[in-house]
Amino acid sequence: MRKMEGNFAFVLYLLAATAGLAVSLFVSISYGAKDLTLSTVWSGVFHYNPDITSHQIVHDIRLPRILGAALVGMAFAVAGAIMQGVTRNPMADTGILGVNAGSTFVVVLCFAFLPNLSYSVLIVFSFLGAALTTVMILALGSLSPGRLNALHLTIAGAVVAAILHSFSTGIAIYFALSQDLAFWYAGGVAGVTWEHLRVLAPIIILAIVWAVSMGRSISFLSLGEETAMNLGLRVQYVRIMGLTIVVLLAGASVSVAGAVGFVGLIVPHIARKLIGVDYRKIIPLSAILGAILLIWADFAARMVNPPREFALGAMVSLVGVPFFLYLARKERRSL
């Protein structure tokens, strides 16, 4: 009976979140430097005429940007949820643990030494940066006395992120790339095009489907290694597969939107608060809530002082930094 009630609540939350996502998409497309009516948005999306200026605004500028924000929000939220599950670190996030910094560092190297790369190739290098950084963080965290735990991972991630950020800044200054890379540091989806989405969408959607299929195993692993092994789980296999999904999601997202942090920290905690600790439910709900969060963050970034824009990463940080400090204080009390 309790299980049925839990499933019913999950379906309700999922439907409510989906409706919220639809409303968020409509509002974000409709309002900006030039406000558009519902009929204009509808015709611009479903009956596109390239000769009509308002249709160009909807189809060529706002729609790819907003869909990009939704996809990136989904990716970072799901990546954060998986990291929190497989590492048992409630403060895990691709930004906080330095994975985003690794992708950004490799993107900086590409800008400096391989400036004419296509987006498809750039995204591969971004994956590589995320993967190498993940391995580096796990290795560095494992060097600490005792078993690898949440505190060790957080410290290792902060150290790696600081080092890579310093290297990225130094390379950008030496090669006069500071202006070109300002977007990657601040984060944003203003430059997302349909070409980006054709590469980005399949990767993120397939990675999220893969993550959902692993939800049961991640739930067991989040209970602790010994418990998971007693339940017959192949712990190392699940951890490697989980971190592979994180690399795919973080690498794809950073390559198009820059280093947007805290989405993967905030959203899984909200999802967990709403529907419990089952990752079969946390992951899909986190994906939708992450999309909503980044759509509204991008909307706020556009509307603060139009037509100028505020940095998307900074908008998310306004919520993320206090949330991180709250979690850090809570975890310190539990030690």
C-alpha positions in Angstrom: 0.0 0.0 0.0 2.8 2.4 0.9 4.6 1.5 -2.3 1.5 2.3 -4.4 1.2 5.7 -2.6 4.8 6.4 -3.3 4.4 5.6 -7.0 1.3 7.7 -7.2 3.1 10.7 -5.6 6.0 10.2 -8.0 3.6 10.3 -11.0 1.9 13.4 -9.7 5.3 15.2 -9.1 6.5 14.1 -12.6 3.3 15.4 -14.3 3.4 18.7 -12.3 7.1 19.1 -13.2 6.4 18.4 -16.9 3.6 21.0 -16.9 6.0 23.4 -15.2 8.5 22.7 -17.9 6.0 23.4 -20.7 5.0 26.7 -19.0 8.7 27.6 -18.5 9.4 27.0 -22.2 6.5 29.2 -23.3 7.3 32.1 -21.0 11.0 32.0 -21.9 10.3 32.0 -25.6 7.6 34.8 -25.4 9.5 37.4 -23.3 12.8 39.1 -23.9 14.1 42.3 -25.5 11.0 41.9 -27.8 7.8 40.4 -26.3 5.8 38.0 -28.4 2.2 36.9 -28.3 1.1 33.3 -27.9 -0.1 33.1 -31.6 3.3 34.4 -32.8 5.2 31.9 -30.7 3.0 29.1 -31.9 3.3 30.0 -35.6 7.0 30.6 -35.2 7.5 27.1 -33.8 5.1 25.1 -35.9 4.6 27.2 -39.1 8.0 28.8 -39.5 8.3 31.5 -42.2 11.9 32.8 -42.6 10.6 36.0 -44.2 8.8 37.1 -41.0 11.1 38.8 -38.4 9.2 37.5 -35.3 9.4 34.0 -36.7 13.2 34.4 -37.0 13.4 35.5 -33.4 11.5 32.5 -32.2 12.9 29.8 -34.5 16.5 30.9 -35.0 17.4 32.7 -31.7 15.2 31.9 -28.8 14.1 28.3 -29.5 17.5 26.7 -29.9 18.8 28.8 -26.9 16.0 27.7 -24.6 16.1 24.0 -25.7 19.8 24.2 -25.1 19.2 25.5 -21.6 16.7 22.7 -20.9 19.1 20.0 -22.2 22.1 21.4 -20.3 20.0 21.7 -17.1 18.9 18.1 -17.5 22.4 16.9 -18.0 24.0 18.7 -15.1 21.1 17.7 -12.7 21.3 14.0 -13.7 25.1 14.1 -13.5 24.9 15.5 -10.0 22.3 12.9 -8.9 24.5 10.1 -10.1 27.7 11.5 -8.5 25.9 11.9 -5.2 24.7 8.3 -5.5 27.8 6.5 -6.5 30.2 8.5 -4.3 27.7 8.8 -1.4 28.7 12.5 -1.2 25.7 14.8 -0.7 27.8 17.8 -1.9 28.8 16.1 -5.2 28.3 18.2 -8.3 30.3 18.3 -11.6 31.2 21.9 -10.8 32.2 21.5 -7.2 34.2 18.3 -7.8 36.1 19.9 -10.7 34.7 17.9 -13.6 33.5 21.0 -15.3 36.9 22.6 -14.9 38.6 19.7 -16.7 36.3 20.1 -19.7 36.8 23.8 -19.7 40.6 23.4 -19.5 40.7 21.1 -22.6 38.4 23.5 -24.4 40.9 26.3 -23.7 43.7 24.1 -25.1 41.7 23.6 -28.2 41.0 27.3 -28.6 44.8 28.0 -28.2 46.3 25.2 -30.3 43.4 23.9 -32.5 41.2 27.0 -33.2 39.4 25.6 -36.3 37.9 22.5 -34.8 34.3 21.7 -35.6 31.9 21.4 -32.7 31.6 17.7 -33.1 35.3 17.3 -32.5 35.4 19.9 -29.7 32.8 17.9 -27.8 35.0 14.8 -28.0 37.9 16.8 -26.4 35.4 18.1 -23.8 34.5 14.5 -22.9 38.2 13.6 -22.7 38.8 16.5 -20.3 35.9 15.5 -18.1 37.1 11.8 -18.0 40.7 12.6 -17.2 39.6 15.0 -14.4 37.3 12.5 -12.9 40.1 9.9 -12.7 42.5 12.5 -11.3 40.0 13.5 -8.6 39.3 9.9 -7.6 43.0 9.1 -7.5 43.8 12.2 -5.4 41.0 11.5 -3.0 42.1 7.9 -2.5 45.6 9.1 -1.4 44.2 10.5 1.8 44.4 8.4 5.0 41.5 6.1 5.5 38.8 5.2 3.0 37.6 7.4 0.2 34.8 9.5 1.6 32.7 12.6 0.8 35.2 15.0 2.5 38.2 13.6 0.6 36.4 13.9 -2.7 35.2 17.4 -2.1 38.7 18.6 -1.1 40.3 16.7 -4.1 37.8 18.3 -6.4 38.4 21.8 -5.1 42.1 21.4 -5.5 41.9 20.0 -9.0 39.4 22.7 -10.0 41.6 25.4 -8.7 44.7 24.1 -10.5 42.9 23.7 -13.8 41.3 27.0 -13.6 44.7 28.7 -13.0 46.1 26.8 -16.0 43.1 27.8 -18.1 43.5 31.5 -17.1 47.2 31.5 -17.8 46.8 29.9 -21.3 44.0 32.4 -22.1 46.2 35.3 -21.1 49.3 34.1 -23.0 47.4 33.4 -26.2 45.1 36.5 -25.9 42.0 34.3 -25.6 40.5 36.1 -22.6 37.7 37.8 -24.5 36.8 34.6 -26.5 36.8 32.5 -23.3 34.8 34.8 -21.1 31.7 33.0 -22.2 33.1 29.6 -21.1 34.0 30.9 -17.6 30.7 32.7 -17.0 28.5 30.0 -18.6 25.7 30.7 -21.0 23.5 29.3 -23.8 23.3 32.4 -25.9 25.4 30.9 -28.6 23.5 27.6 -28.9 22.4 26.9 -32.5 20.4 24.1 -34.2 23.8 22.6 -35.3 24.8 22.3 -31.6 21.5 20.7 -30.7 21.7 18.1 -33.4 24.9 16.8 -31.7 24.1 17.6 -28.1 20.5 16.3 -27.9 21.1 12.6 -28.8 24.1 12.4 -26.4 22.3 13.9 -23.4 19.0 12.0 -24.0 20.7 8.6 -24.5 22.9 9.2 -21.4 19.8 10.1 -19.3 18.0 7.0 -20.5 21.1 5.0 -19.6 21.1 6.6 -16.2 17.4 5.8 -15.5 18.1 2.2 -16.5 20.8 2.1 -13.8 18.6 3.7 -11.1 18.1 0.6 -9.1 21.8 -0.2 -9.0 22.7 3.3 -8.0 20.0 3.2 -5.2 21.7 0.1 -3.8 25.2 1.6 -4.1 24.0 4.8 -2.3 23.3 2.6 0.7 27.0 1.8 1.1 29.4 -0.7 -0.5 29.0 -3.5 2.0 25.2 -3.4 1.8 25.3 -3.2 -2.0 27.7 -6.2 -2.3 25.4 -8.2 0.1 22.6 -7.5 -2.3 24.6 -9.0 -5.2 25.7 -5.7 -6.8 28.9 -5.4 -8.8 30.0 -2.3 -7.0 33.0 -1.3 -9.2 31.1 -1.9 -12.4 28.2 0.2 -11.3 30.5 3.0 -10.1 32.5 3.0 -13.4 29.3 3.0 -15.5 27.8 5.8 -13.4 30.9 7.9 -13.7 31.0 7.3 -17.5 27.5 8.7 -17.7 28.6 11.7 -15.7 31.5 12.3 -18.1 29.2 12.1 -21.1 26.7 14.6 -19.6 29.3 17.0 -18.2 31.5 16.9 -21.3 28.5 17.6 -23.6 27.1 20.3 -21.5 30.4 22.2 -20.9 31.2 22.1 -24.6 28.1 24.1 -25.4 27.3 26.1 -22.3 30.5 26.5 -20.4 31.1 25.7 -16.7 27.7 26.2 -15.1 27.9 25.0 -11.5 25.5 24.1 -8.7 22.7 22.7 -10.9 23.7 19.1 -10.0 24.0 20.1 -6.4 20.6 21.8 -5.9 18.2 19.7 -8.0 18.9 16.2 -6.8 18.4 17.3 -3.2 15.0 18.8 -4.1 14.0 15.6 -5.9 15.1 13.5 -3.0 13.1 15.6 -0.6 10.0 15.2 -2.7 10.1 11.5 -3.6 12.6 9.7 -1.4 15.9 7.9 -2.1 15.0 5.7 -5.0 17.2 6.8 -7.9 14.7 5.3 -10.4 12.6 8.2 -9.4 15.2 10.8 -8.5 16.9 10.7 -11.9 13.9 11.4 -14.2 12.5 14.0 -11.8 15.9 15.7 -11.5 16.1 15.9 -15.3 12.9 17.8 -15.5 13.6 20.0 -12.5 17.1 20.7 -13.8 15.6 21.9 -17.2 13.2 24.2 -15.4 15.9 25.7 -13.2 18.3 26.5 -16.1 15.5 27.9 -18.3 14.5 30.3 -15.6 18.1 31.2 -14.8 18.6 32.0 -18.4 15.4 33.9 -18.5 16.5 35.9 -15.5 19.9 36.5 -17.0 18.2 38.0 -20.1 15.7 40.1 -18.2 17.9 41.7 -15.6 19.0 44.5 -17.9 17.8 43.9 -21.4 19.2 43.9 -24.1 22.4 43.3 -22.1 22.7 39.9 -20.4 23.9 38.7 -17.0 26.1 35.6 -16.8 24.1 32.4 -16.6 26.6 30.8 -14.2 26.4 33.8 -11.9 22.6 33.6 -11.8 22.7 30.0 -10.8 25.4 30.7 -8.2 23.1 33.2 -6.5 21.1 30.2 -5.4 23.8 27.6 -5.4 26.4 29.2 -3.1 24.0 29.6 -0.2 22.7 26.1 -0.8 26.3 24.7 -0.8 27.1 26.6 2.5 23.9 25.2 4.1 24.8 21.6 3.1 28.4 22.1 4.2 27.3 23.2 7.6 24.7 20.4 7.8 27.4 17.8 6.9 29.8 19.2 9.5 27.3 18.9 12.2 26.7 15.2 11.3 30.5 14.4 11.5 
